[in-house]
């Protein structure tokens, strides 16, 4: 329906009602009528997820990301019912220095995996505005071919300034994606930093993307991130000289030899690729499969999953205790006053913390 302007009938000033914008991430989600947004029961969510309905999967993930207690409770019920259908995927963490071409690489590798008959979910931990808590989705909209593939599901997760929060949401989202039949899951991080350690605790294989010919190859790369990498892939070799690529491979191999032997029994590899030309992409996928076969054979794969599940349990306890502490009315009432006393030098940080903790425990 078109509403004419009050001043004249100039069509350029008309407003059109009811236009649904296409989603850049999953276009099939759009064009839903209002009655499709009715509240679903737990059983309806679970049935939709298990039959591969990406719209219902997206709605269930939105419940996971919600801060409303009722949504969180519903999300937990859904996860519990989906649990028997989880665990049957390969979880791959992908990180890299800024400008390394993660999105292009993910699309190239993702399309290759899908061509082999697999289903892929990409969970991208996005940088967020600390003011608006919104995510920056530019990288995801560049994966146009992958985003429109029926066997792919892409979901950015805004950090909202809380890495712990997005970690919990991502872990729970993994379960739902597995229940929906996605047997390969990529978890992309925003770059080289704190989030890599968190992602490492929820994946089976950790891939570090690097560049050749960018100056000191090891500059700014934390030792801990190098130690976590099961494979280092030097991307964009189509843009670098052969000498630069050879030097980068040599330097990374030398660096990896300095680190202790991995508990998995795997010897980390250094390889090269170009996401644009797809050179080396198949080799990387073969390397990942080789790693999975080895670790399943020697028992590390399942032992690692068990350790991660235990870690997630205690991490969830810590996060929920923290949230409940700061949401407690008694703590909120005194927090600003006690904080000011610390700033004025009238109270030590340790005594202030004790006072707030006492306020919390005495409130029950």
MARLOSE-391622 format. One record per residue (C-alpha): x, y, z; residue in three letters; residue number from 1. Coordinates in Angstrom, 1 decimal, decimal comma. Layout:
N
(r (X; Y; Z); 'ALA'; NUM)
...
***
This chain:
364
(r (0,0; 0,0; 0,0); 'UNK'; 1)
(r (1,3; 3,5; -0,9); 'UNK'; 2)
(r (0,7; 6,5; 1,2); 'UNK'; 3)
(r (0,6; 9,8; -0,8); 'UNK'; 4)
(r (2,4; 12,9; 0,5); 'UNK'; 5)
(r (0,2; 15,5; 2,3); 'UNK'; 6)
(r (1,4; 18,2; 0,0); 'UNK'; 7)
(r (1,1; 16,6; -3,4); 'UNK'; 8)
(r (0,9; 13,3; -5,3); 'UNK'; 9)
(r (4,6; 13,3; -6,2); 'UNK'; 10)
(r (5,5; 9,5; -6,2); 'UNK'; 11)
(r (9,0; 10,3; -5,2); 'UNK'; 12)
(r (7,7; 11,3; -1,8); 'UNK'; 13)
(r (5,6; 8,3; -1,2); 'UNK'; 14)
(r (6,2; 5,7; 1,5); 'UNK'; 15)
(r (5,7; 2,0; 0,9); 'UNK'; 16)
(r (4,5; -0,1; 3,8); 'UNK'; 17)
(r (5,6; -3,7; 4,5); 'UNK'; 18)
(r (8,9; -3,9; 2,7); 'UNK'; 19)
(r (11,0; -6,7; 4,1); 'UNK'; 20)
(r (14,8; -6,3; 3,6); 'UNK'; 21)
(r (16,8; -9,3; 2,5); 'UNK'; 22)
(r (19,2; -10,7; 5,1); 'UNK'; 23)
(r (22,8; -10,5; 4,1); 'UNK'; 24)
(r (23,6; -13,5; 6,2); 'UNK'; 25)
(r (20,8; -16,0; 5,5); 'UNK'; 26)
(r (18,4; -14,6; 2,9); 'UNK'; 27)
(r (15,9; -17,4; 3,4); 'UNK'; 28)
(r (15,2; -16,1; 6,9); 'UNK'; 29)
(r (13,5; -13,0; 5,5); 'UNK'; 30)
(r (9,9; -12,4; 4,2); 'UNK'; 31)
(r (8,3; -14,0; 7,2); 'UNK'; 32)
(r (4,7; -12,9; 8,0); 'UNK'; 33)
(r (3,9; -11,8; 11,5); 'UNK'; 34)
(r (2,0; -15,0; 12,4); 'UNK'; 35)
(r (5,2; -16,9; 11,8); 'UNK'; 36)
(r (6,7; -15,0; 14,8); 'UNK'; 37)
(r (4,3; -16,6; 17,2); 'UNK'; 38)
(r (5,8; -18,0; 20,4); 'UNK'; 39)
(r (7,0; -21,6; 20,0); 'UNK'; 40)
(r (7,0; -24,3; 22,6); 'UNK'; 41)
(r (10,2; -26,1; 23,5); 'UNK'; 42)
(r (9,1; -29,2; 21,5); 'UNK'; 43)
(r (8,4; -27,0; 18,4); 'UNK'; 44)
(r (11,9; -25,4; 18,7); 'UNK'; 45)
(r (13,6; -28,8; 19,1); 'UNK'; 46)
(r (11,6; -30,4; 16,2); 'UNK'; 47)
(r (12,4; -27,4; 14,0); 'UNK'; 48)
(r (16,1; -27,5; 14,8); 'UNK'; 49)
(r (16,4; -31,3; 14,3); 'UNK'; 50)
(r (14,7; -31,0; 10,9); 'UNK'; 51)
(r (17,2; -28,4; 9,8); 'UNK'; 52)
(r (14,9; -25,3; 9,8); 'UNK'; 53)
(r (17,4; -22,5; 9,8); 'UNK'; 54)
(r (14,7; -19,9; 10,7); 'UNK'; 55)
(r (13,9; -21,8; 14,0); 'UNK'; 56)
(r (17,6; -22,4; 14,6); 'UNK'; 57)
(r (18,2; -18,6; 14,3); 'UNK'; 58)
(r (15,3; -17,9; 16,7); 'UNK'; 59)
(r (16,7; -20,4; 19,2); 'UNK'; 60)
(r (20,1; -18,8; 19,1); 'UNK'; 61)
(r (18,5; -15,4; 19,7); 'UNK'; 62)
(r (17,1; -16,9; 22,9); 'UNK'; 63)
(r (20,6; -17,9; 23,9); 'UNK'; 64)
(r (21,8; -14,4; 23,3); 'UNK'; 65)
(r (18,9; -12,8; 25,1); 'UNK'; 66)
(r (19,4; -11,2; 28,6); 'UNK'; 67)
(r (15,8; -11,9; 29,6); 'UNK'; 68)
(r (15,7; -14,6; 32,3); 'UNK'; 69)
(r (12,6; -16,2; 30,6); 'UNK'; 70)
(r (14,4; -16,5; 27,3); 'UNK'; 71)
(r (17,5; -17,9; 28,9); 'UNK'; 72)
(r (15,4; -20,5; 30,7); 'UNK'; 73)
(r (13,7; -21,5; 27,5); 'UNK'; 74)
(r (17,0; -21,7; 25,7); 'UNK'; 75)
(r (18,4; -24,1; 28,4); 'UNK'; 76)
(r (15,4; -26,4; 28,0); 'UNK'; 77)
(r (15,9; -26,5; 24,2); 'UNK'; 78)
(r (19,6; -27,2; 24,6); 'UNK'; 79)
(r (18,9; -30,1; 27,1); 'UNK'; 80)
(r (16,5; -31,7; 24,7); 'UNK'; 81)
(r (18,9; -31,3; 21,8); 'UNK'; 82)
(r (21,9; -32,7; 23,8); 'UNK'; 83)
(r (21,5; -36,4; 22,5); 'UNK'; 84)
(r (22,0; -35,1; 19,0); 'UNK'; 85)
(r (25,2; -33,1; 19,6); 'UNK'; 86)
(r (28,9; -33,9; 19,5); 'UNK'; 87)
(r (29,0; -35,3; 15,9); 'UNK'; 88)
(r (30,8; -32,4; 14,3); 'UNK'; 89)
(r (34,4; -31,3; 13,8); 'UNK'; 90)
(r (34,9; -28,0; 15,6); 'UNK'; 91)
(r (37,6; -25,8; 14,0); 'UNK'; 92)
(r (38,9; -22,5; 15,4); 'UNK'; 93)
(r (40,2; -20,0; 12,9); 'UNK'; 94)
(r (42,1; -16,9; 13,8); 'UNK'; 95)
(r (44,7; -14,6; 12,2); 'UNK'; 96)
(r (46,4; -11,2; 12,1); 'UNK'; 97)
(r (44,3; -8,2; 10,8); 'UNK'; 98)
(r (44,2; -8,2; 7,0); 'UNK'; 99)
(r (45,0; -11,9; 6,7); 'UNK'; 100)
(r (41,8; -12,5; 4,8); 'UNK'; 101)
(r (39,9; -14,7; 7,2); 'UNK'; 102)
(r (36,5; -14,1; 5,6); 'UNK'; 103)
(r (37,7; -15,0; 2,1); 'UNK'; 104)
(r (39,6; -18,0; 3,5); 'UNK'; 105)
(r (36,5; -19,2; 5,4); 'UNK'; 106)
(r (34,4; -18,9; 2,3); 'UNK'; 107)
(r (36,9; -20,8; 0,1); 'UNK'; 108)
(r (37,5; -23,6; 2,6); 'UNK'; 109)
(r (33,8; -23,7; 3,5); 'UNK'; 110)
(r (32,7; -24,1; -0,1); 'UNK'; 111)
(r (35,2; -26,9; -0,6); 'UNK'; 112)
(r (33,9; -28,7; 2,5); 'UNK'; 113)
(r (30,3; -28,3; 1,3); 'UNK'; 114)
(r (31,2; -29,7; -2,1); 'UNK'; 115)
(r (32,2; -32,9; -0,3); 'UNK'; 116)
(r (28,6; -33,2; 0,9); 'UNK'; 117)
(r (29,0; -31,8; 4,4); 'UNK'; 118)
(r (27,0; -29,1; 6,2); 'UNK'; 119)
(r (28,9; -26,1; 7,6); 'UNK'; 120)
(r (28,1; -23,6; 10,4); 'UNK'; 121)
(r (30,2; -20,5; 10,8); 'UNK'; 122)
(r (30,1; -18,9; 14,2); 'UNK'; 123)
(r (31,9; -15,6; 14,0); 'UNK'; 124)
(r (32,8; -13,8; 17,2); 'UNK'; 125)
(r (32,4; -10,2; 16,0); 'UNK'; 126)
(r (33,9; -7,0; 17,4); 'UNK'; 127)
(r (31,3; -4,9; 19,1); 'UNK'; 128)
(r (30,6; -1,3; 20,1); 'UNK'; 129)
(r (31,0; -0,9; 23,8); 'UNK'; 130)
(r (28,3; 1,7; 23,7); 'UNK'; 131)
(r (25,6; 0,0; 21,5); 'UNK'; 132)
(r (26,7; -3,7; 22,0); 'UNK'; 133)
(r (26,0; -4,1; 18,3); 'UNK'; 134)
(r (28,2; -6,3; 16,1); 'UNK'; 135)
(r (30,1; -5,2; 13,0); 'UNK'; 136)
(r (28,9; -7,5; 10,2); 'UNK'; 137)
(r (31,0; -6,3; 7,3); 'UNK'; 138)
(r (33,2; -9,4; 7,1); 'UNK'; 139)
(r (30,2; -11,6; 7,1); 'UNK'; 140)
(r (28,4; -9,9; 4,2); 'UNK'; 141)
(r (31,5; -10,5; 2,1); 'UNK'; 142)
(r (30,9; -14,3; 2,2); 'UNK'; 143)
(r (28,1; -13,9; -0,3); 'UNK'; 144)
(r (28,4; -17,3; -2,0); 'UNK'; 145)
(r (28,7; -19,2; 1,3); 'UNK'; 146)
(r (25,9; -17,2; 2,9); 'UNK'; 147)
(r (23,4; -18,2; 0,2); 'UNK'; 148)
(r (24,3; -21,9; 0,2); 'UNK'; 149)
(r (21,6; -24,1; 1,6); 'UNK'; 150)
(r (24,1; -26,3; 3,4); 'UNK'; 151)
(r (25,8; -23,3; 5,2); 'UNK'; 152)
(r (24,7; -21,3; 8,2); 'UNK'; 153)
(r (26,5; -18,1; 9,3); 'UNK'; 154)
(r (25,9; -16,5; 12,6); 'UNK'; 155)
(r (27,8; -13,5; 13,9); 'UNK'; 156)
(r (27,9; -13,1; 17,7); 'UNK'; 157)
(r (28,5; -9,6; 19,1); 'UNK'; 158)
(r (30,9; -9,6; 22,1); 'UNK'; 159)
(r (29,1; -6,6; 23,6); 'UNK'; 160)
(r (32,2; -5,9; 25,5); 'UNK'; 161)
(r (32,0; -9,2; 27,4); 'UNK'; 162)
(r (34,2; -12,0; 26,1); 'UNK'; 163)
(r (33,0; -14,4; 28,8); 'UNK'; 164)
(r (29,4; -13,7; 27,7); 'UNK'; 165)
(r (30,0; -14,4; 24,0); 'UNK'; 166)
(r (32,0; -17,5; 24,9); 'UNK'; 167)
(r (29,0; -19,0; 26,8); 'UNK'; 168)
(r (26,7; -18,1; 23,9); 'UNK'; 169)
(r (29,0; -19,6; 21,3); 'UNK'; 170)
(r (29,4; -22,8; 23,2); 'UNK'; 171)
(r (25,6; -23,2; 23,5); 'UNK'; 172)
(r (25,2; -22,3; 19,9); 'UNK'; 173)
(r (27,6; -25,1; 18,9); 'UNK'; 174)
(r (25,2; -27,6; 20,5); 'UNK'; 175)
(r (22,2; -26,3; 18,5); 'UNK'; 176)
(r (24,1; -26,3; 15,2); 'UNK'; 177)
(r (25,2; -29,9; 15,8); 'UNK'; 178)
(r (21,6; -30,9; 16,6); 'UNK'; 179)
(r (20,6; -29,2; 13,3); 'UNK'; 180)
(r (22,9; -31,5; 11,4); 'UNK'; 181)
(r (25,9; -29,2; 10,8); 'UNK'; 182)
(r (28,8; -31,7; 10,9); 'UNK'; 183)
(r (31,6; -29,0; 10,5); 'UNK'; 184)
(r (31,7; -25,9; 12,6); 'UNK'; 185)
(r (34,0; -23,0; 12,1); 'UNK'; 186)
(r (34,5; -20,5; 15,0); 'UNK'; 187)
(r (36,2; -17,4; 13,7); 'UNK'; 188)
(r (37,8; -14,9; 16,1); 'UNK'; 189)
(r (38,2; -11,2; 15,7); 'UNK'; 190)
(r (42,0; -11,4; 15,5); 'UNK'; 191)
(r (45,1; -12,2; 17,6); 'UNK'; 192)
(r (44,3; -11,5; 21,2); 'UNK'; 193)
(r (42,6; -12,8; 24,3); 'UNK'; 194)
(r (39,7; -14,4; 22,5); 'UNK'; 195)
(r (42,0; -17,1; 21,0); 'UNK'; 196)
(r (42,5; -18,8; 24,3); 'UNK'; 197)
(r (38,7; -18,9; 24,8); 'UNK'; 198)
(r (38,0; -20,3; 21,4); 'UNK'; 199)
(r (40,8; -22,9; 21,8); 'UNK'; 200)
(r (38,8; -24,3; 24,8); 'UNK'; 201)
(r (35,8; -25,1; 22,6); 'UNK'; 202)
(r (37,4; -26,5; 19,4); 'UNK'; 203)
(r (39,0; -29,7; 18,2); 'UNK'; 204)
(r (41,5; -28,1; 15,8); 'UNK'; 205)
(r (43,0; -24,6; 15,9); 'UNK'; 206)
(r (44,2; -22,9; 12,7); 'UNK'; 207)
(r (46,3; -19,8; 12,7); 'UNK'; 208)
(r (46,4; -17,7; 9,5); 'UNK'; 209)
(r (49,4; -15,6; 8,8); 'UNK'; 210)
(r (50,9; -13,4; 6,0); 'UNK'; 211)
(r (54,3; -13,5; 4,3); 'UNK'; 212)
(r (56,4; -10,5; 3,6); 'UNK'; 213)
(r (54,8; -8,3; 6,2); 'UNK'; 214)
(r (58,1; -7,4; 7,9); 'UNK'; 215)
(r (59,1; -9,4; 11,0); 'UNK'; 216)
(r (56,9; -12,5; 10,7); 'UNK'; 217)
(r (56,8; -13,1; 14,4); 'UNK'; 218)
(r (56,2; -9,5; 15,5); 'UNK'; 219)
(r (53,2; -9,1; 17,7); 'UNK'; 220)
(r (52,4; -12,8; 17,8); 'UNK'; 221)
(r (52,0; -14,0; 21,4); 'UNK'; 222)
(r (53,8; -17,2; 22,2); 'UNK'; 223)
(r (50,7; -18,7; 23,7); 'UNK'; 224)
(r (48,8; -18,3; 20,4); 'UNK'; 225)
(r (51,6; -20,0; 18,4); 'UNK'; 226)
(r (51,6; -22,9; 20,9); 'UNK'; 227)
(r (47,9; -23,4; 20,5); 'UNK'; 228)
(r (48,1; -23,7; 16,7); 'UNK'; 229)
(r (47,7; -27,2; 15,2); 'UNK'; 230)
(r (48,5; -25,7; 11,8); 'UNK'; 231)
(r (49,8; -22,3; 10,6); 'UNK'; 232)
(r (48,6; -21,4; 7,1); 'UNK'; 233)
(r (50,3; -18,6; 5,3); 'UNK'; 234)
(r (47,5; -17,0; 3,2); 'UNK'; 235)
(r (47,6; -14,7; 0,2); 'UNK'; 236)
(r (50,7; -16,3; -1,3); 'UNK'; 237)
(r (49,4; -15,0; -4,6); 'UNK'; 238)
(r (50,3; -11,5; -3,4); 'UNK'; 239)
(r (53,7; -12,3; -2,0); 'UNK'; 240)
(r (57,1; -13,2; -3,6); 'UNK'; 241)
(r (58,3; -16,7; -3,6); 'UNK'; 242)
(r (61,3; -15,6; -1,5); 'UNK'; 243)
(r (59,0; -14,1; 1,1); 'UNK'; 244)
(r (56,8; -17,2; 1,3); 'UNK'; 245)
(r (59,8; -19,5; 1,7); 'UNK'; 246)
(r (61,3; -17,3; 4,4); 'UNK'; 247)
(r (58,0; -17,2; 6,3); 'UNK'; 248)
(r (57,6; -21,0; 6,2); 'UNK'; 249)
(r (61,1; -21,4; 7,5); 'UNK'; 250)
(r (60,7; -18,9; 10,3); 'UNK'; 251)
(r (57,4; -20,4; 11,5); 'UNK'; 252)
(r (58,7; -24,0; 11,4); 'UNK'; 253)
(r (61,8; -22,9; 13,4); 'UNK'; 254)
(r (59,5; -21,2; 16,0); 'UNK'; 255)
(r (57,3; -24,2; 16,4); 'UNK'; 256)
(r (60,3; -26,4; 17,1); 'UNK'; 257)
(r (61,0; -24,3; 20,2); 'UNK'; 258)
(r (57,7; -25,3; 21,8); 'UNK'; 259)
(r (56,9; -28,4; 23,9); 'UNK'; 260)
(r (55,5; -31,4; 22,2); 'UNK'; 261)
(r (51,7; -31,3; 21,9); 'UNK'; 262)
(r (49,7; -33,6; 24,2); 'UNK'; 263)
(r (47,7; -34,6; 21,2); 'UNK'; 264)
(r (50,7; -36,4; 19,7); 'UNK'; 265)
(r (50,4; -34,1; 16,6); 'UNK'; 266)
(r (53,3; -32,3; 15,1); 'UNK'; 267)
(r (52,1; -28,8; 14,1); 'UNK'; 268)
(r (52,4; -28,1; 10,4); 'UNK'; 269)
(r (53,2; -24,9; 8,4); 'UNK'; 270)
(r (51,5; -24,7; 5,0); 'UNK'; 271)
(r (50,7; -22,1; 2,4); 'UNK'; 272)
(r (47,5; -21,1; 0,6); 'UNK'; 273)
(r (45,6; -18,6; -1,4); 'UNK'; 274)
(r (41,9; -18,2; -0,6); 'UNK'; 275)
(r (41,5; -16,2; -3,9); 'UNK'; 276)
(r (43,0; -18,8; -6,2); 'UNK'; 277)
(r (42,1; -21,7; -3,9); 'UNK'; 278)
(r (45,7; -23,0; -4,1); 'UNK'; 279)
(r (46,4; -25,1; -1,0); 'UNK'; 280)
(r (42,8; -25,1; 0,3); 'UNK'; 281)
(r (42,3; -28,8; -0,3); 'UNK'; 282)
(r (45,6; -29,5; 1,4); 'UNK'; 283)
(r (44,5; -27,7; 4,5); 'UNK'; 284)
(r (41,2; -29,6; 4,7); 'UNK'; 285)
(r (43,2; -32,9; 4,3); 'UNK'; 286)
(r (45,5; -31,8; 7,1); 'UNK'; 287)
(r (42,5; -31,2; 9,4); 'UNK'; 288)
(r (41,1; -34,6; 8,6); 'UNK'; 289)
(r (44,5; -36,2; 9,2); 'UNK'; 290)
(r (44,6; -34,5; 12,7); 'UNK'; 291)
(r (41,1; -35,7; 13,6); 'UNK'; 292)
(r (41,9; -39,3; 12,5); 'UNK'; 293)
(r (45,1; -39,3; 14,6); 'UNK'; 294)
(r (43,5; -37,8; 17,7); 'UNK'; 295)
(r (40,5; -40,1; 17,5); 'UNK'; 296)
(r (42,8; -43,1; 17,2); 'UNK'; 297)
(r (45,0; -42,2; 20,2); 'UNK'; 298)
(r (42,1; -41,2; 22,4); 'UNK'; 299)
(r (43,0; -37,5; 22,7); 'UNK'; 300)
(r (40,0; -36,3; 20,7); 'UNK'; 301)
(r (37,4; -37,5; 23,2); 'UNK'; 302)
(r (39,6; -36,8; 26,3); 'UNK'; 303)
(r (39,9; -33,2; 25,0); 'UNK'; 304)
(r (36,2; -32,9; 24,5); 'UNK'; 305)
(r (35,7; -34,2; 28,1); 'UNK'; 306)
(r (38,1; -31,6; 29,5); 'UNK'; 307)
(r (36,4; -28,9; 27,6); 'UNK'; 308)
(r (33,0; -29,9; 28,9); 'UNK'; 309)
(r (34,3; -29,8; 32,5); 'UNK'; 310)
(r (35,9; -26,4; 31,8); 'UNK'; 311)
(r (32,6; -25,0; 30,4); 'UNK'; 312)
(r (30,8; -26,2; 33,5); 'UNK'; 313)
(r (33,0; -24,3; 35,9); 'UNK'; 314)
(r (33,3; -21,3; 33,6); 'UNK'; 315)
(r (29,5; -21,1; 33,5); 'UNK'; 316)
(r (29,4; -21,2; 37,3); 'UNK'; 317)
(r (31,9; -18,4; 37,6); 'UNK'; 318)
(r (30,1; -16,2; 35,0); 'UNK'; 319)
(r (26,7; -16,7; 36,7); 'UNK'; 320)
(r (28,0; -16,0; 40,1); 'UNK'; 321)
(r (29,6; -12,8; 38,8); 'UNK'; 322)
(r (26,3; -11,7; 37,1); 'UNK'; 323)
(r (24,2; -12,4; 40,2); 'UNK'; 324)
(r (26,6; -10,6; 42,4); 'UNK'; 325)
(r (26,5; -7,4; 40,4); 'UNK'; 326)
(r (22,8; -7,6; 39,8); 'UNK'; 327)
(r (22,1; -8,0; 43,5); 'UNK'; 328)
(r (20,2; -4,9; 44,9); 'UNK'; 329)
(r (22,2; -4,8; 48,1); 'UNK'; 330)
(r (25,5; -4,7; 46,1); 'UNK'; 331)
(r (24,1; -2,0; 43,7); 'UNK'; 332)
(r (23,0; 0,1; 46,6); 'UNK'; 333)
(r (26,5; 0,3; 48,2); 'UNK'; 334)
(r (28,8; -0,2; 45,2); 'UNK'; 335)
(r (29,1; 3,5; 44,1); 'UNK'; 336)
(r (29,7; 4,7; 47,7); 'UNK'; 337)
(r (32,3; 2,0; 48,5); 'UNK'; 338)
(r (34,0; 2,6; 45,2); 'UNK'; 339)
(r (34,3; 6,3; 46,0); 'UNK'; 340)
(r (35,9; 5,5; 49,3); 'UNK'; 341)
(r (38,5; 3,5; 47,5); 'UNK'; 342)
(r (39,2; 6,4; 45,1); 'UNK'; 343)
(r (39,4; 8,8; 48,0); 'UNK'; 344)
(r (42,0; 6,6; 49,8); 'UNK'; 345)
(r (39,6; 6,0; 52,8); 'UNK'; 346)
(r (39,3; 2,3; 52,1); 'UNK'; 347)
(r (41,6; -0,4; 50,7); 'UNK'; 348)
(r (40,6; -2,3; 47,6); 'UNK'; 349)
(r (40,6; -5,5; 49,6); 'UNK'; 350)
(r (38,4; -4,2; 52,5); 'UNK'; 351)
(r (36,0; -2,7; 49,9); 'UNK'; 352)
(r (35,7; -6,0; 48,2); 'UNK'; 353)
(r (35,0; -7,7; 51,5); 'UNK'; 354)
(r (32,3; -5,2; 52,3); 'UNK'; 355)
(r (30,5; -5,7; 49,0); 'UNK'; 356)
(r (30,8; -9,5; 49,4); 'UNK'; 357)
(r (29,3; -9,2; 52,9); 'UNK'; 358)
(r (26,4; -7,1; 51,5); 'UNK'; 359)
(r (25,8; -9,8; 48,9); 'UNK'; 360)
(r (25,8; -12,8; 51,4); 'UNK'; 361)
(r (23,8; -10,9; 54,0); 'UNK'; 362)
(r (21,0; -10,2; 51,4); 'UNK'; 363)
(r (19,8; -13,8; 51,5); 'UNK'; 364)
***
